[in-house]
Amino acid sequence: MTRKKVKLAFISNDSARKATFKKRKKGLMKKVSELSTLCGIDACAIIYSPYESHAEIWPSPMGVQRVLSQFKKMPEMEQSKKMVNQDSFLRQRIGKGNEQLKKQRKDNREREMTEIMFQSLTGRSLHGLNILDLNDIGYLIDQHLKDIHTRVDTLNRMAVQPQPVAPKPLTVGESSQQAVRADFEMNGDAIQRQQWFIDLMNPPEQMGFGGEDIILPFGDANHNSLWSNAYFP
C-alpha cells in the first residue's frame, strides 16, 4: 500500500500538529545520524519548539560546537550559497511551478493548433479563428512543409546515388578457369625464360654465336633487347 501524499501546509489543529512534530522530529534525527555515519561527514541538528523547554540537539553539545565553528570559518559567500529559509524555499517552489505551467500551456497550445490544422484539411472552416490562432497555424504549416521538403531532398539524393552491384557468383568451372588463368599469368614469364634456356642449350645446327644477334628475353619496357651477341666471346 502506497503512502498518502502529504500536503505541505500549516496544520491548524493543535493536537495533530504536536503529534506530527514529535513524529517528524524523531525521523529527522534518525536521518541526520544515518547521513553522518554512511557518508562520514560532520553534521548536527538543533531543534527549538514550543512543546519543549530546552532545544534538542544532535549528536552532543561538543559535536554541535565543532560543526558550527567549522561553518563559521567558511567565507560568507559559501555560507549562504545554498542556504534557504521558509520564504526563499517557497519562492523557489513557486518559480519552478510557473515554469512548468508555462511549458504545459505551450504544449497544449501546439496540440490544439495542430488538431485544428488537420481538421481544416477535412473541410473545417477557419473563419472563427482570431489573428493569433491564424499566426500559430501558419507557423505550424511552415514547419511541416519544411520537414516534408527536407525528407523529399533526402530521398532524391538516395535515388541518384548508384547502388553497388553485388558480383555474380561464379560456378565451379568458372572458378577453376580463373584460377588456371591467374596461375598462367603469374608463371608465364618464368615459363618463357625456362623455354629460352632450353633452346639455348640445344641450338639448331645453323645457329652459332658468330651470326645474327641472339635476342634474349630480357628487355626494357619497350621490348628492346638489352643484351646481344657482342657480350659473348
Residue pairs with C-beta under 8 A, 6 or more apart in sequence:
10 17
11 17
11 20
18 51
21 49
21 51
22 51
25 47
25 49
25 56
28 45
28 47
29 45
29 56
29 58
32 43
32 44
32 45
32 58
33 58
33 59
35 41
35 43
36 42
36 43
36 59
42 63
42 66
42 67
42 70
43 67
44 57
44 58
44 59
44 63
44 64
44 67
44 68
45 56
45 57
45 58
46 55
46 56
46 57
46 64
47 55
47 56
47 57
48 55
49 56
57 64
58 64
71 79
72 79
84 92
109 136
110 136
110 140
113 133
113 136
113 137
113 140
114 140
116 124
116 126
116 129
116 133
116 137
117 137
117 140
117 141
120 126
120 137
126 134
126 137
129 137
170 178
192 217
193 217
196 216
196 217
200 214
209 229
209 232
210 229
211 229
212 229
213 225
213 228
213 229
213 230
214 227
214 228
214 229
214 232
215 225
215 228
216 225
216 226
216 227
218 225
218 226
218 227
219 225
219 226
220 226
